[in-house]
Amino acid sequence: MKKIALLLLILSSLIGQVDYNSQIQPIFNNNCTSCHMYGNASGGSTLTSYSEVMTNSNSGASVVPGDHANSLLWQRVNNGSMPPQNNPDLSADQINLIAQWIDQGASLQLSEEINISPQEYTLHQNYPNPFNPNTSMNFDLPKDGLVNITIYDMMGRVVKTLVNGSQTAGFKSIRWNATNDRNEPVSAGLY
């Protein structure tokens, strides 16, 4: 393993510095952000920008600069647990490029950070569904504005108001714990 890491380090110095924005972020955008856009993936990681990639996940340090072997991000893509089974695996070249970027210090490097911004208003399907006892709902706001997200029962009665106020633009996530506006548990059913 140490020989492989040394070989990667030697090759990386011959090949040149890996640029995060033009080489690494596109890998995440094309393969990972469908699950890792809101931090709702099992590890809690969000992969939509450099600052979010460098933030620790629920399991610890996602990226350990200079040490791909101890970086959870690389471990998960290398062992095939990311992306999930219903998505294609990353290629060996993509996995090696991520390792090279981490070994070079995992820097943003050549260009400024680019944030992905939503292009339209979207309310995504809650997950998990059905749920017990919590569910998450994601929504996208292309610009700042007033947002009202309210849960109704089958009779059209208000059960719980989750959001009612001004929100900044971006990708948002809220959680509902199956309680009504009086913090009382609600019965199972369709909402």
BAMAR-671648 format. One record per residue: x, y, z of N, C-alpha, C, CB in turn. Coordinates in Angstrom, 1 decimal. Glycine has a CB too. Layout:
{{X Y Z} {X Y Z} {X Y Z} {X Y Z}}
...
This chain:
{{0.8 -1.2 0.0} {0.0 0.0 0.0} {0.9 1.3 0.0} {-0.9 0.0 1.2}}
{{2.0 1.2 0.8} {2.8 2.4 0.8} {3.5 2.6 -0.5} {3.9 2.2 1.9}}
{{3.8 1.5 -1.2} {4.4 1.6 -2.6} {3.5 2.3 -3.5} {4.9 0.2 -3.1}}
{{2.2 1.9 -3.4} {1.2 2.5 -4.3} {1.1 4.0 -4.0} {-0.1 1.9 -4.2}}
{{1.0 4.4 -2.8} {0.9 5.8 -2.4} {2.2 6.6 -2.8} {0.8 5.9 -0.8}}
{{3.4 6.0 -2.7} {4.6 6.6 -3.1} {4.6 6.8 -4.6} {5.8 5.8 -2.7}}
{{4.1 5.8 -5.4} {4.0 5.8 -6.8} {3.1 7.0 -7.2} {3.6 4.5 -7.4}}
{{1.9 7.0 -6.6} {1.0 8.1 -6.9} {1.6 9.5 -6.6} {-0.3 7.9 -6.0}}
{{2.3 9.6 -5.5} {3.0 10.9 -5.2} {4.0 11.3 -6.2} {3.6 10.8 -3.8}}
{{4.8 10.3 -6.7} {5.8 10.6 -7.7} {5.1 11.0 -9.0} {6.7 9.4 -7.9}}
{{4.1 10.2 -9.4} {3.4 10.5 -10.6} {2.7 11.8 -10.6} {2.3 9.4 -10.9}}
{{2.1 12.2 -9.4} {1.4 13.4 -9.3} {2.3 14.6 -9.5} {0.7 13.5 -7.9}}
{{3.6 14.5 -9.0} {4.5 15.6 -9.2} {4.9 15.7 -10.7} {5.8 15.4 -8.3}}
{{4.9 14.6 -11.4} {5.3 14.6 -12.8} {4.1 15.1 -13.6} {5.7 13.2 -13.3}}
{{2.9 14.8 -13.3} {1.7 15.1 -14.0} {1.3 16.6 -13.8} {0.5 14.2 -13.7}}
{{1.4 17.0 -12.6} {1.0 18.4 -12.2} {-0.1 18.4 -11.2} {0.6 19.1 -13.5}}
{{-0.4 19.6 -10.8} {-1.3 19.9 -9.7} {-2.7 19.6 -10.2} {-1.2 21.3 -9.2}}
{{-3.5 18.9 -9.4} {-4.9 18.6 -9.8} {-5.8 19.9 -9.4} {-5.5 17.3 -9.1}}
{{-6.6 20.4 -10.3} {-7.4 21.5 -10.0} {-8.8 21.0 -9.6} {-7.6 22.4 -11.3}}
{{-9.2 21.5 -8.4} {-10.4 21.0 -7.8} {-11.6 21.4 -8.7} {-10.6 21.7 -6.4}}
{{-11.8 22.6 -9.1} {-13.0 23.1 -9.8} {-13.1 22.4 -11.2} {-12.9 24.5 -10.0}}
{{-12.0 22.2 -11.9} {-12.1 21.7 -13.3} {-12.0 20.2 -13.3} {-11.1 22.3 -14.2}}
{{-11.4 19.5 -12.3} {-11.2 18.1 -12.4} {-12.0 17.3 -11.3} {-9.8 17.8 -12.2}}
{{-12.1 17.8 -10.1} {-12.7 17.0 -9.0} {-14.2 17.3 -8.8} {-12.0 17.3 -7.7}}
{{-14.5 18.6 -8.8} {-16.0 18.9 -8.6} {-16.8 18.3 -9.7} {-16.1 20.4 -8.6}}
{{-16.4 18.3 -11.0} {-17.2 17.7 -12.0} {-17.5 16.2 -11.8} {-16.6 17.8 -13.4}}
{{-16.5 15.5 -11.2} {-16.8 14.1 -10.8} {-17.9 14.0 -9.8} {-15.5 13.4 -10.2}}
{{-17.9 14.9 -8.8} {-19.0 14.9 -7.8} {-20.3 15.3 -8.4} {-18.6 15.8 -6.6}}
{{-20.3 16.4 -9.2} {-21.5 16.9 -9.9} {-22.2 15.8 -10.7} {-21.2 18.1 -10.7}}
{{-21.4 15.0 -11.5} {-21.9 14.0 -12.4} {-22.3 12.7 -11.7} {-21.0 13.8 -13.5}}
{{-21.7 12.4 -10.6} {-21.9 11.1 -10.0} {-22.4 11.0 -8.6} {-20.6 10.4 -10.0}}
{{-22.3 12.1 -7.9} {-22.5 12.1 -6.4} {-23.6 13.0 -5.9} {-21.3 12.4 -5.7}}
{{-23.8 14.1 -6.5} {-24.7 15.1 -5.9} {-26.2 14.7 -5.9} {-24.6 16.4 -6.6}}
{{-26.6 13.7 -6.7} {-28.0 13.3 -6.5} {-28.3 12.8 -5.1} {-28.3 12.2 -7.6}}
{{-27.3 12.2 -4.5} {-27.4 11.7 -3.1} {-26.8 12.7 -2.1} {-26.8 10.3 -3.0}}
{{-25.8 13.4 -2.5} {-25.0 14.2 -1.5} {-25.2 15.7 -1.8} {-23.6 13.9 -1.6}}
{{-26.5 16.1 -2.1} {-26.7 17.5 -2.3} {-27.1 18.2 -1.0} {-27.7 17.8 -3.4}}
{{-27.8 17.6 -0.2} {-28.4 18.2 1.0} {-27.9 17.7 2.3} {-29.9 18.0 1.0}}
{{-26.9 16.8 2.2} {-26.3 16.2 3.5} {-27.2 15.1 4.0} {-26.1 17.3 4.5}}
{{-28.2 14.6 3.2} {-29.1 13.6 3.7} {-28.6 12.2 3.5} {-30.5 13.8 3.1}}
{{-27.5 12.0 2.8} {-27.0 10.7 2.6} {-26.6 10.1 3.9} {-25.8 10.7 1.6}}
{{-26.4 8.8 3.9} {-26.2 8.1 5.2} {-25.0 8.7 6.0} {-25.9 6.7 5.0}}
{{-24.0 9.2 5.3} {-22.9 9.8 6.1} {-23.0 11.3 6.4} {-21.6 9.6 5.3}}
{{-24.0 11.9 5.9} {-24.3 13.3 6.1} {-23.4 14.2 5.3} {-24.0 13.6 7.6}}
{{-22.7 13.7 4.3} {-21.8 14.6 3.5} {-22.6 15.3 2.4} {-20.7 13.7 2.9}}
{{-22.2 16.5 2.1} {-22.7 17.3 1.0} {-21.5 17.6 0.1} {-23.4 18.6 1.5}}
{{-21.7 17.3 -1.2} {-20.6 17.4 -2.2} {-20.8 18.4 -3.3} {-20.3 16.0 -2.8}}
{{-21.5 19.5 -3.0} {-21.8 20.5 -4.0} {-20.8 21.6 -4.1} {-23.1 21.0 -3.8}}
{{-19.8 21.7 -3.2} {-18.8 22.8 -3.2} {-17.6 22.4 -2.4} {-19.4 24.2 -2.7}}
{{-16.5 23.0 -2.7} {-15.2 22.7 -2.0} {-15.4 22.8 -0.5} {-14.1 23.6 -2.5}}
{{-16.0 23.9 0.0} {-16.1 24.0 1.5} {-17.0 22.9 2.1} {-16.8 25.4 1.8}}
{{-18.0 22.4 1.4} {-18.8 21.3 1.9} {-18.1 20.0 1.8} {-20.1 21.2 1.1}}
{{-17.3 19.8 0.8} {-16.5 18.5 0.7} {-15.5 18.5 1.8} {-15.8 18.5 -0.7}}
{{-14.9 19.6 2.2} {-13.9 19.6 3.2} {-14.5 19.6 4.6} {-13.0 20.9 3.1}}
{{-15.8 19.7 4.8} {-16.4 19.7 6.1} {-16.6 18.2 6.5} {-17.8 20.3 6.1}}
{{-16.4 17.9 7.8} {-16.5 16.5 8.2} {-17.9 16.0 8.0} {-16.1 16.5 9.7}}
{{-18.0 14.7 7.8} {-19.2 14.0 7.7} {-19.6 13.5 9.1} {-19.2 12.8 6.7}}
{{-20.7 12.8 9.2} {-21.2 12.2 10.4} {-20.1 11.2 11.0} {-22.5 11.6 10.3}}
{{-19.4 10.6 10.0} {-18.4 9.6 10.4} {-17.0 10.1 10.7} {-18.4 8.6 9.3}}
{{-16.8 11.4 10.5} {-15.4 11.9 10.7} {-14.9 12.7 9.6} {-14.5 10.7 11.0}}
{{-13.6 12.8 9.4} {-13.0 13.7 8.4} {-13.2 13.1 7.0} {-11.5 13.8 8.7}}
{{-13.9 13.8 6.2} {-14.2 13.3 4.8} {-12.9 13.3 4.0} {-15.2 14.2 4.1}}
{{-12.1 14.3 4.2} {-10.8 14.5 3.5} {-9.7 14.8 4.5} {-10.9 15.5 2.4}}
{{-8.6 14.0 4.5} {-7.5 14.3 5.3} {-6.4 14.7 4.3} {-7.0 13.0 6.1}}
{{-6.2 16.0 4.1} {-5.2 16.5 3.1} {-3.9 15.8 3.2} {-5.1 18.0 3.2}}
{{-3.4 15.4 2.1} {-2.1 14.7 2.1} {-2.1 13.2 2.4} {-1.2 15.3 3.0}}
{{-3.3 12.7 2.7} {-3.4 11.3 3.1} {-4.7 10.7 2.5} {-3.3 11.1 4.6}}
{{-4.7 10.3 1.3} {-5.9 9.7 0.7} {-6.4 8.5 1.4} {-5.8 9.5 -0.8}}
{{-5.5 7.6 1.8} {-5.8 6.3 2.4} {-6.6 6.5 3.7} {-4.6 5.5 2.7}}
{{-6.5 7.6 4.4} {-7.2 7.8 5.7} {-8.4 8.8 5.5} {-6.3 8.3 6.7}}
{{-8.7 9.1 4.2} {-9.8 10.0 3.9} {-11.1 9.2 3.6} {-9.5 10.9 2.7}}
{{-12.1 9.4 4.4} {-13.3 8.7 4.3} {-13.9 8.8 2.9} {-14.4 9.1 5.3}}
{{-13.8 9.9 2.3} {-14.3 10.1 0.9} {-13.7 9.1 -0.1} {-14.1 11.6 0.4}}
{{-12.3 9.1 -0.1} {-11.6 8.2 -0.9} {-11.9 6.7 -0.6} {-10.1 8.4 -0.9}}
{{-12.0 6.4 0.7} {-12.3 5.0 1.1} {-13.6 4.5 0.6} {-12.3 4.9 2.7}}
{{-14.6 5.4 0.6} {-16.0 5.0 0.2} {-16.1 4.9 -1.3} {-17.0 6.1 0.7}}
{{-15.4 5.7 -2.1} {-15.5 5.6 -3.5} {-14.6 4.4 -4.0} {-15.0 6.9 -4.3}}
{{-13.5 4.2 -3.3} {-12.6 3.1 -3.6} {-13.1 1.7 -3.3} {-11.3 3.3 -2.9}}
{{-13.9 1.6 -2.2} {-14.4 0.3 -1.9} {-15.8 0.0 -2.5} {-14.5 0.1 -0.4}}
{{-16.3 0.9 -3.3} {-17.6 0.7 -4.0} {-18.8 1.0 -3.2} {-17.6 -0.6 -4.5}}
{{-18.7 1.5 -2.0} {-19.9 1.8 -1.2} {-20.5 3.2 -1.7} {-19.6 1.9 0.3}}
{{-19.8 3.9 -2.4} {-20.2 5.2 -3.0} {-19.8 5.2 -4.5} {-19.7 6.5 -2.3}}
{{-20.7 5.5 -5.4} {-22.1 5.7 -5.3} {-22.8 4.4 -5.0} {-22.6 6.3 -6.6}}
{{-24.1 4.6 -4.5} {-24.9 3.4 -4.2} {-25.1 2.4 -5.4} {-26.3 3.8 -3.7}}
{{-25.6 1.3 -5.1} {-25.7 0.2 -6.1} {-26.4 0.6 -7.4} {-26.3 -1.0 -5.5}}
{{-27.4 1.5 -7.2} {-28.2 1.8 -8.4} {-27.6 2.9 -9.3} {-29.6 2.3 -8.0}}
{{-26.4 3.3 -8.9} {-25.6 4.3 -9.7} {-24.3 3.6 -10.2} {-25.4 5.6 -8.9}}
{{-23.8 4.1 -11.4} {-22.6 3.5 -11.8} {-21.4 3.9 -10.9} {-22.3 3.9 -13.3}}
{{-20.4 2.9 -10.7} {-19.2 3.2 -9.9} {-18.4 4.3 -10.6} {-18.4 1.9 -9.7}}
{{-17.6 4.9 -9.9} {-16.6 5.8 -10.5} {-15.5 5.0 -11.2} {-15.9 6.7 -9.4}}
{{-15.0 5.5 -12.2} {-13.9 4.8 -13.0} {-12.6 4.8 -12.1} {-13.7 5.5 -14.4}}
{{-11.7 3.9 -12.5} {-10.4 3.8 -11.8} {-9.7 5.2 -11.9} {-9.6 2.7 -12.3}}
{{-9.8 5.8 -13.1} {-9.1 7.1 -13.3} {-9.7 8.2 -12.4} {-9.3 7.5 -14.8}}
{{-11.0 8.2 -12.2} {-11.6 9.2 -11.4} {-11.2 8.9 -9.9} {-13.2 9.1 -11.5}}
{{-11.2 7.7 -9.5} {-10.8 7.4 -8.1} {-9.3 7.8 -7.9} {-11.0 5.9 -7.8}}
{{-8.5 7.5 -8.9} {-7.1 7.8 -8.8} {-6.9 9.3 -8.8} {-6.3 7.2 -9.9}}
{{-7.7 10.1 -9.5} {-7.6 11.5 -9.6} {-8.0 12.1 -8.2} {-8.5 12.1 -10.7}}
{{-9.0 11.6 -7.6} {-9.4 12.0 -6.2} {-8.3 11.8 -5.3} {-10.7 11.3 -5.8}}
{{-7.7 10.6 -5.3} {-6.5 10.2 -4.4} {-5.4 11.2 -4.7} {-6.1 8.8 -4.7}}
{{-5.1 11.5 -5.9} {-4.0 12.4 -6.3} {-4.3 13.8 -5.7} {-3.8 12.5 -7.8}}
{{-5.5 14.3 -5.9} {-5.9 15.6 -5.4} {-5.7 15.6 -3.8} {-7.4 15.9 -5.7}}
{{-6.2 14.6 -3.1} {-6.1 14.6 -1.7} {-4.6 14.5 -1.3} {-6.8 13.3 -1.1}}
{{-3.8 13.7 -2.0} {-2.4 13.6 -1.6} {-1.6 14.9 -1.9} {-1.7 12.4 -2.4}}
{{-2.1 15.7 -2.8} {-1.5 17.0 -3.1} {-1.9 18.1 -2.1} {-1.8 17.4 -4.5}}
{{-2.7 17.7 -1.1} {-3.1 18.6 -0.1} {-4.5 19.0 -0.2} {-2.3 19.8 -0.2}}
{{-5.3 18.5 -1.1} {-6.7 18.7 -1.3} {-7.0 20.2 -1.3} {-7.5 18.1 -0.1}}
{{-6.3 21.0 -2.1} {-6.5 22.4 -2.1} {-7.4 22.8 -3.2} {-5.2 23.2 -2.3}}
{{-8.0 24.0 -3.1} {-8.9 24.5 -4.1} {-8.1 24.8 -5.3} {-9.7 25.7 -3.6}}
{{-6.9 25.3 -5.1} {-5.9 25.5 -6.1} {-6.1 26.6 -7.1} {-5.6 24.3 -6.8}}
{{-6.4 26.3 -8.3} {-6.2 27.2 -9.5} {-7.4 28.2 -9.7} {-6.1 26.4 -10.7}}
{{-8.6 27.9 -9.2} {-9.7 28.8 -9.4} {-10.5 29.0 -8.2} {-10.5 28.3 -10.6}}
{{-11.4 30.0 -8.2} {-12.2 30.3 -7.0} {-13.3 29.2 -6.9} {-12.7 31.7 -7.1}}
{{-13.8 29.1 -5.7} {-14.9 28.2 -5.5} {-16.2 28.6 -6.3} {-15.3 28.2 -4.0}}
{{-16.8 27.6 -6.9} {-18.0 27.8 -7.6} {-19.1 27.0 -6.9} {-17.9 27.3 -9.1}}
{{-20.1 27.7 -6.5} {-21.3 27.1 -5.8} {-22.3 26.7 -6.9} {-21.8 28.0 -4.7}}
{{-22.9 25.6 -6.7} {-24.1 25.2 -7.6} {-25.3 25.9 -7.0} {-24.2 23.7 -7.6}}
{{-26.0 26.6 -7.8} {-27.2 27.3 -7.4} {-28.4 26.7 -8.1} {-27.2 28.8 -7.6}}
{{-29.6 26.5 -7.4} {-30.7 26.0 -8.1} {-31.2 27.0 -9.2} {-31.9 25.8 -7.1}}
{{-31.8 26.4 -10.3} {-32.3 27.2 -11.4} {-33.8 27.4 -11.3} {-31.9 26.5 -12.7}}
{{-34.5 26.6 -10.5} {-35.9 26.7 -10.5} {-36.4 26.3 -9.1} {-36.6 25.9 -11.5}}
{{-37.6 26.8 -8.8} {-38.3 26.4 -7.5} {-38.7 24.9 -7.6} {-39.5 27.3 -7.2}}
{{-38.2 24.1 -6.6} {-38.6 22.7 -6.6} {-38.8 22.2 -5.2} {-37.4 21.9 -7.2}}
{{-39.8 21.5 -4.9} {-40.1 20.8 -3.7} {-39.9 19.3 -4.0} {-41.5 21.1 -3.1}}
{{-38.9 18.6 -3.4} {-38.6 17.2 -3.7} {-39.4 16.3 -2.8} {-37.1 17.0 -3.5}}
{{-39.6 15.1 -3.3} {-40.3 14.0 -2.5} {-39.6 13.9 -1.2} {-40.3 12.7 -3.3}}
{{-40.4 13.7 -0.1} {-39.8 13.5 1.2} {-39.1 12.1 1.2} {-40.9 13.6 2.3}}
{{-38.2 12.0 2.1} {-37.4 10.8 2.3} {-37.1 10.6 3.7} {-36.1 10.8 1.4}}
{{-37.2 9.4 4.3} {-37.9 8.2 3.7} {-39.4 8.4 3.6} {-37.5 6.9 4.4}}
{{-40.0 7.6 2.8} {-41.4 7.6 2.6} {-41.9 6.2 2.3} {-41.9 8.6 1.5}}
{{-42.7 5.5 3.1} {-43.2 6.0 4.4} {-42.1 6.1 5.4} {-44.3 5.0 4.9}}
{{-42.4 6.9 6.5} {-41.4 7.2 7.5} {-41.9 6.9 8.9} {-41.0 8.6 7.4}}
{{-40.9 6.7 9.8} {-41.2 6.5 11.2} {-39.9 6.7 11.9} {-41.8 5.1 11.4}}
{{-39.8 7.7 12.8} {-40.7 8.7 13.1} {-40.4 10.0 12.4} {-40.7 8.9 14.6}}
{{-39.3 10.1 11.6} {-38.9 11.4 10.9} {-38.8 11.2 9.4} {-37.6 11.8 11.5}}
{{-39.0 12.3 8.7} {-38.8 12.4 7.3} {-38.2 13.7 6.9} {-40.2 12.2 6.5}}
{{-37.4 13.7 5.9} {-36.8 15.0 5.4} {-37.4 15.4 4.1} {-35.3 14.8 5.3}}
{{-37.5 16.7 3.9} {-38.0 17.3 2.7} {-37.0 18.3 2.2} {-39.4 17.9 2.9}}
{{-36.6 18.2 1.0} {-35.7 19.1 0.4} {-36.4 20.1 -0.6} {-34.5 18.4 -0.4}}
{{-36.0 21.3 -0.6} {-36.5 22.2 -1.6} {-35.5 23.2 -2.1} {-37.7 23.0 -1.0}}
{{-35.6 23.7 -3.3} {-34.6 24.5 -4.0} {-35.2 25.9 -4.2} {-34.2 23.9 -5.3}}
{{-34.5 26.9 -3.9} {-34.9 28.3 -4.1} {-33.9 29.0 -4.9} {-35.1 29.1 -2.7}}
{{-34.2 29.4 -6.2} {-33.3 30.1 -7.0} {-33.0 31.5 -6.6} {-33.8 30.1 -8.4}}
{{-33.9 32.1 -5.8} {-33.6 33.4 -5.2} {-34.3 33.6 -3.9} {-34.2 34.5 -6.2}}
{{-33.9 34.6 -3.1} {-34.5 34.8 -1.8} {-36.0 35.1 -1.9} {-33.8 36.1 -1.1}}
{{-36.7 34.6 -0.9} {-38.2 34.9 -1.0} {-38.9 34.3 0.2} {-38.8 34.3 -2.3}}
{{-40.2 34.5 0.2} {-41.1 33.9 1.3} {-41.4 32.5 0.9} {-42.4 34.8 1.4}}
{{-41.3 31.6 1.9} {-41.6 30.2 1.8} {-42.6 29.8 2.8} {-40.3 29.4 1.8}}
{{-43.6 29.0 2.4} {-44.5 28.4 3.3} {-44.6 26.9 2.9} {-45.9 29.1 3.2}}
{{-44.2 26.0 3.9} {-44.4 24.6 3.7} {-45.2 24.1 4.8} {-43.0 23.9 3.6}}
{{-46.4 23.6 4.5} {-47.4 23.2 5.5} {-47.8 21.8 5.2} {-48.6 24.2 5.6}}
{{-47.9 21.0 6.3} {-48.4 19.6 6.1} {-49.9 19.6 6.4} {-47.7 18.6 7.2}}
{{-50.7 19.0 5.5} {-52.1 18.9 5.6} {-52.5 17.4 5.7} {-52.9 19.5 4.4}}
{{-53.7 17.1 6.4} {-54.2 15.8 6.4} {-55.1 15.6 5.2} {-55.0 15.5 7.7}}
{{-55.7 14.4 5.0} {-56.5 14.1 3.8} {-57.8 14.9 3.8} {-56.9 12.6 3.9}}
{{-58.2 15.5 4.9} {-59.4 16.3 4.9} {-59.0 17.8 4.6} {-60.1 16.2 6.3}}
{{-57.8 18.1 4.4} {-57.4 19.5 4.1} {-57.1 20.3 5.3} {-58.4 20.1 3.2}}
{{-57.0 19.7 6.5} {-56.8 20.5 7.7} {-55.3 20.6 7.9} {-57.4 19.8 8.9}}
{{-54.9 21.8 8.4} {-53.5 22.0 8.7} {-53.0 21.1 9.9} {-53.2 23.5 9.1}}
{{-51.9 20.4 9.6} {-51.4 19.5 10.7} {-50.1 20.2 11.3} {-51.0 18.1 10.1}}
{{-49.2 20.7 10.4} {-48.0 21.3 10.9} {-47.5 22.2 9.9} {-46.9 20.2 11.2}}
{{-47.1 23.4 10.3} {-46.4 24.4 9.5} {-44.9 24.3 9.8} {-46.9 25.9 9.7}}
{{-44.2 23.8 8.7} {-42.7 23.6 8.9} {-41.9 24.8 8.6} {-42.3 22.5 8.0}}
{{-42.3 25.6 7.6} {-41.6 26.8 7.2} {-42.6 27.8 6.9} {-40.6 26.6 6.0}}
{{-42.5 29.0 7.4} {-43.4 30.1 7.0} {-42.6 31.4 7.3} {-44.7 30.1 7.9}}
{{-41.9 31.8 6.3} {-41.1 33.1 6.4} {-40.1 33.2 5.3} {-40.4 33.1 7.7}}
{{-39.3 34.2 5.4} {-38.3 34.6 4.4} {-37.1 33.5 4.5} {-37.7 36.0 4.7}}
{{-36.7 33.1 3.3} {-35.6 32.2 3.2} {-34.6 32.7 2.1} {-36.1 30.8 2.8}}
{{-33.3 32.5 2.3} {-32.3 32.8 1.3} {-32.3 31.8 0.2} {-30.9 33.0 2.0}}
{{-31.8 32.2 -0.9} {-31.7 31.3 -2.1} {-30.7 30.1 -1.7} {-31.2 32.0 -3.3}}
{{-31.0 29.0 -2.4} {-30.1 27.8 -2.2} {-30.9 26.5 -2.1} {-29.2 28.0 -1.0}}
{{-30.1 25.5 -1.7} {-30.7 24.2 -1.5} {-31.0 24.0 0.0} {-29.7 23.0 -2.0}}
{{-32.2 23.7 0.3} {-32.7 23.6 1.7} {-33.2 22.3 2.0} {-33.8 24.7 1.9}}
{{-33.1 22.0 3.3} {-33.7 20.7 3.8} {-34.3 20.9 5.2} {-32.5 19.6 4.0}}
{{-35.5 20.3 5.3} {-36.2 20.4 6.6} {-36.6 19.0 7.0} {-37.5 21.4 6.5}}
{{-36.8 18.9 8.3} {-37.2 17.6 8.9} {-38.5 17.7 9.6} {-36.1 17.0 9.8}}
{{-39.4 16.7 9.4} {-40.7 16.7 10.1} {-40.6 15.4 11.0} {-41.9 16.6 9.1}}
{{-41.0 15.6 12.3} {-40.9 14.5 13.2} {-42.3 13.9 13.5} {-40.3 14.9 14.5}}
{{-43.2 14.0 12.6} {-44.6 13.5 12.7} {-45.3 14.0 13.9} {-44.5 12.0 12.8}}
{{-45.2 15.3 14.2} {-46.0 16.0 15.3} {-46.8 17.1 14.6} {-45.1 16.5 16.4}}
{{-47.8 17.5 15.3} {-48.7 18.6 14.8} {-48.1 19.9 15.3} {-50.1 18.4 15.2}}
{{-48.8 21.0 15.1} {-48.4 22.3 15.6} {-48.4 22.4 17.1} {-49.3 23.4 15.0}}
{{-49.1 21.5 17.8} {-49.1 21.5 19.2} {-48.0 20.5 19.8} {-50.5 21.2 19.8}}
{{-47.1 20.0 18.9} {-46.1 19.1 19.3} {-46.6 17.7 19.7} {-45.2 19.7 20.3}}
{{-47.8 17.4 19.3} {-48.4 16.1 19.7} {-48.2 15.1 18.5} {-50.0 16.2 19.9}}
{{-47.9 13.9 18.8} {-47.7 12.9 17.7} {-48.9 12.8 16.9} {-47.2 11.5 18.3}}
{{-48.7 12.6 15.5} {-49.9 12.4 14.7} {-49.9 10.9 14.3} {-49.8 13.3 13.4}}
{{-51.1 10.5 13.9} {-51.3 9.1 13.5} {-50.7 8.8 12.2} {-52.8 8.7 13.5}}
{{-50.4 7.5 11.9} {-49.8 7.2 10.6} {-50.9 7.4 9.6} {-49.4 5.7 10.6}}
{{-50.4 7.7 8.4} {-51.4 7.9 7.3} {-50.8 8.8 6.2} {-52.6 8.5 7.8}}
{{-51.6 9.2 5.3} {-51.2 10.1 4.2} {-51.3 11.5 4.6} {-52.1 9.8 3.0}}
{{-50.3 12.3 4.3} {-50.3 13.7 4.6} {-49.8 14.4 3.4} {-49.4 14.0 5.8}}
